[in-house]
Amino acid sequence: EIALAIHMPELGLESEMPYHSVFNALYSSGRVRRNATYAWNEQQSPSFLEDNLGISLFQRQVYTASKKICSGWRLEYWDPELQYPVDMALPQYRIAVEADGPSHFAYNTKRALGATSLKQRLLEALGWTVITVPFYEWNNYYSEESQYLYLCGKLKNNCLLYTSDAADE
């Protein structure tokens, strides 16, 4: 709340009211969502994505392999219904690929954290097919060719993505 007040003074958080009350009022009015959406759209400019700011090497590798399978992938796609970014997506087919690094799992386990599981369930509830690429599987493939074949298998098993019309786009 303090960070919002400092970094986004236009939200009007300079109030005598406790910060949580101000934030709840702003959230209810839609001002927080509008500002967050505006900030997200600014980050989606081609120059921002070209710089790959905030995108891990792992996510870039998965994205590169995805583009070899078929065109049309959107990196860091924002789904307006979900209000979450998706690592990469084919929005026209409602297919999302999530490159889940170590921070998505409980320490020293292969069990996804609650936020990661919730995001997947929400996407699926909105009609998306979600393909998860966990880091511990991806790290078994060292060459670009083996990574490509691994991802082909994940996509084929989960959505038959790259057959006929999808590959032609």
URTAJO-V228076 format. One line per field, one symbol per residue. psi: psi as a letter, one per 40 degrees, with the letter a starting at -180 (. if undefined). Layout:
BEGIN
psi = ???
END
This chain:
BEGIN
psi = ddddddegdeefegieiiddddddddddeeddddddddddddeeidddddefhehidddddddddddddiieihhfhhhdddfiihdiigddefhihhghadeeiihfifhiiddddddddddddeeihhhhgiddddeehdidddddddddddddddefdfibddee.
END
